[in-house]
Amino acid sequence: MAEEEDSFISHLVELRSRLVKALIVVLVMFGVCFYFSGEIMKFLSQPLYQALPPGTRPIFTDQAGAFFTLTKVAFLTGVLVSLPWILYQAWAFVAPGLYEHEKRFALPLIFSSVLFLVIGIGFAYLFVLPAAYKFFIKFSEATGAETLQDLQKYWDFTLAIFFGFGLTFEVPVVEMLLVKLGMVTTTQLREMRRYVVVGAFVVAAVLTPPDVISQFMLAVPLVLLYELGIFLAGFITAHSKAPDQEDEPAGTEVAERSTGVPAAGAPVAGDSAVSNPAPPAAQ
């Protein structure tokens, strides 16, 4: 009992150590990003600058809005930059308790989750935000009114788009996890294609502005990511099997070579002579 308590306490101490290490890096990166927060905000605002009419600039309608907006930008950027280190600390904490085949699955899962998150955010920044703001400003100009954009509201909208696209681009990771846990099979995922196509357009209609181009820009990648997830799920699962899940014929051959004893169910020499006796000699 005392050994179990000591083990539990040691795990808590290690968990605290990992959390502190992750938090220190996040705070350091937050400080660095806050120093450059103005430049970061200018970079993130490029889709808005490109969509605004010539000669106009974004504004802040509140004096404190700039401070709070730049603080949120710096913090979230710091977390995103620190994400590989955070995931490494999580991996270092759980890795000693994993089997070798579980480690072979966990590492690609962690790497792919970060990769697809960054790809989703980049896709939203390069394609979705410019198309969305051109769509909005086009309708604003049709009324003859002057178009002014509050940067605080722009960041709130941008954050929602980044979160939505970053989350939806995790579809292959979710598929790999579900297949590995045995909740679904790749065959079942293929059979669900028709429903996924419909669901992709429904999700796109909810997350994107109400124009056809933006909806297609999310729905089509979602369908393609679903197909990619089916392929990756089959590939990674096949390469991360437990030793007792490997194909039996290969293990049987190895056992026969090492022991010389045929496996159960294998034909024994002489069986054919007993089961198929020689025909009687001709009279």
N, C-alpha and C positions, 0 to 999 in steps of 0.2 A: 504493500500500500504506500509506503514511504517512497519507494522508487517511482511509482506512478505519479505521485505529487511532485517529486523533483523533476521528472520529465515534463510534466505539464507546465511547471514554473519556468523551466529552461526554454520551452517553446514560446511562452509569453514574453520572456526577455528578448529572445531573438526576433519575435514579431515587432516588439517596440523598437528594437535597433533598426530593423528594415524600414519601418515607418518614418523614423527620425531621419535616416539617410535620404529617403525619398523626399521628405518635406524640406530638408535643407537645400537640395538641388532645385526644388520648385521655387523656393523663396529667392535663391540666388538668380535664377532665370527670370523671375518676376521683376527683380530690381533692374536687371539688364534691359529687359523689354520695356519697363516703365521709362527708363532713360531715353530709349529710342521710340517711345510710344507715338510721338507725333509723326515720325517717318513711317511707322507701321500703319498708322491710320490713313496716311496719304496713299500708301500702297494699296490698302484694302478698299479705298474709296475710288480707285481708278475706274471701275465700271460705271460709277455715278458721274464722275467728271466727264467721261466720254459720252454719256447719254444726255447731259444737260445742254441746253442751247448755248451757243457761243456767247462769251462775255458774262456768263452767270457762274456763281460759285455757291457751294453748300454753306449753310449757316448753322449757328447754335441759337436757339430761342431762349436759352437759360444759361446764366453765367456759370453755374455749377455743372451744367450738362457736359461741358468739355472735360472737366476733371473726372467725373464719374465714368464717362465713356472711355477716356484714355486708360483709366484704371482697369476697367473690365477687359479692354483690348489687351493690355499688358499681362493681366493675370491669365487669361485664356491662352494667349500666345505662349506664355511661360509654361503652362501645363502641357500644351501640345509639344513643345520642344523637349520637355522633360519626360514625355511619355515612354520613350525607349528605356530610360533609366528606371522609371517606376515599374514597368513590366519586368525588367531584369530583377529588381528587388523581390517582386512577387514570385518570380521563377526560382530565385535562389532560396526562398523560404520553403516552397513546396517540393522542389526537385529531390531532396534526400528521401522523401517518402514515396517516390514514384518508381515503378518498374521501368526497365529499359525500353520496352515497347511503348509505354505511356509517354516517356520522354521524347521518343521519336515522333509522336503525334503532337505533343504540346508545343514543341519549338516551332514547327511550321504554322500551327494555329495562332500563336502569339505574333509571329512575324507577319502573317497574312492579314491579321486584324488591323495592325498599324498601317500596313501598306494600303489596304482598301479604304481605310478612314481618310488617309491623306489624298488618295486618288479622288474620293468623293468630294472632299472640300475643294480640291483643285479644279475639278470639273465644274462645280457650282460657280467658282470664282471666274473661270475663263469663259464659260458659255452661258450659264443660266442667268447670272446677275446682269450682264450687259443686255441680254434679250429682254429680261423682265423690266428694267428701267426704261429702255427704249419704248416698250409697249405702254408703260404708264405715262411717260412724258408725251408721247404722241397723242393720247387722249386729253391730256392737260392742255396742250397747245391748241387742240381743236376748239376749246372753249374761249380762246383769246386771252386767257388769264396768264399772268406771269408765273413761271414755275420756280418755286423755292423749295429746297430740300433741307430738312433738319438732319444734321449728321447723327444726332442721338437716335432718332427714329430709323435712320438708315442702318446704323449698327444693329439695332434690335431686329430689323428685318433680315439683315445679312446673317446674323447669328442663327436665326431660325432656319434660314436656307442651308447654312453650313451644317447645322445639326441634322436636318432632315436628310440631306444628301449623304453625309458621312454615315448616318445610321442605315440608310437603304443600301448603300454600297457594301454593307457587311453581310449581304445575303449569302455569298459563297461560304463565308465563315460559319454562319448558322447551319447551312446545309451539311458542311463537313462535320460539325459537332453532333447534329441529330443522327447522321448515319453512323458515326463512331459509337454513339451511345445505344444504337440499336432501336431507336424510336421509329425510324423509317429506313427504307432501302433505296438504292439508286433506281431500281425498277419502279417503285412507287413515285419517286420524284419525276420520272419521265412521264408517267401516266397523268400527273397533275399539271402538265404544261398548259392545257387549255384554260384551266382556272387561274393559273399564274398570269397569263397574258391579260385576262380581264382584270385581275387584281392590280396588276402593274399600272394600268390606265386609271383605275380608281384612285390609287395612291398618288399618281401624278396629278390628277385633277384636284386633290386635296392640298398637296404640298406646293404646287407651282401656281404662278399667276394665271388668270383665266384666259390664256391664249393657247392656241393649238400648238404652236412651235415649242413653247416651254414644256407643255405636257408630253410631247413626243420626245423631248430632250431628256426626260426622266424615265418615261415608260420603256423606250427602246433599250437604253442601257440596263434597266432592271431585268428585262427578258434575257439579254445577253449574259448578264451576271448570273442569272439562274442556271443557264446552260453551263457556264464555266464552273459553277458550284457542283453540278452533277459530276463533271469530269474530275475535279479536284477531290471530291469526296471518295470516288472510287479509287483514285490513284493513291491518296494518302492512307486510306484504310487498308489497302492491300500491302502497303509498306510499313504498317505499324501494328501488325498482328502479334498477339501474345504467342509465346512458344507452343502452347497447347492448341493453338488455332491454325498452325501451319498445316499444309496439305499432308495427309497421312501417307500417301504412296512414297514420298521422298523419305520420310522418317522410317518407313518400313524397309526400304532398300538399305539404308544406313545400318539398321539393326541386323539385317541379314548378313551384311558384309562383315560386321564386327563380331557376331556370335556364331555365324554359320548355321543358325537354327531358323528354319522358314517361319514366316509370320502366320498368324491364325488365318485360316481360310485359303492359304497358298497351296497349290497342288504339290503333293509329295511324290518323289520319284517312285515309280512302280504302280501308282494309282491308275494310270491309263491302261496298264496291262490287266489290272483286276477288273476295271469297269468295262473294258473293251477286249474280251478274250480273243485269242487268235482263232481264225476260222478252222474247222476240222480239215485234215488233209484229204485230198481227193482220193476216192477208192480206186 
